[in-house]
Amino acid sequence: MTPDSKDWTWVLDRPCPECGLDSAAHDPAATGSVLRECAQRWDAVLSRPDVGVAAATGPLAVRFDGLSGGQWQRTGRRSDGASFTVTSFAQYFLHDVLHHLHDVKG
């Protein structure tokens, strides 16, 4: 299988034409609460409470909840060299979660 080489970071620059999410407009401080809400929707879409998406999402949501001030501007790089701040990572990450929920009509 050929690895995907598309640069998916474009979602940080403009709204997604498929799901409609404008990632740049997302308030990163709300990431934890958005994750919790999405996890409940994923559990409903999957129709399998034993999967426990909501339970598995909890620790990550708590970590986002605990960020403040300058922590949102900390930087990192992905293996392909793309540079992120914690803010842009949260925006990118939520697009992934919400986009695929949109894909399955959740």
Summary of the structure (lengths in Angstrom):
residues: 106
radius of gyration: 14.5
end to end distance: 28.8
largest distance: 42.1
contacts: 258
relative contact order: 0.21
helix: 59%
strand: 6%
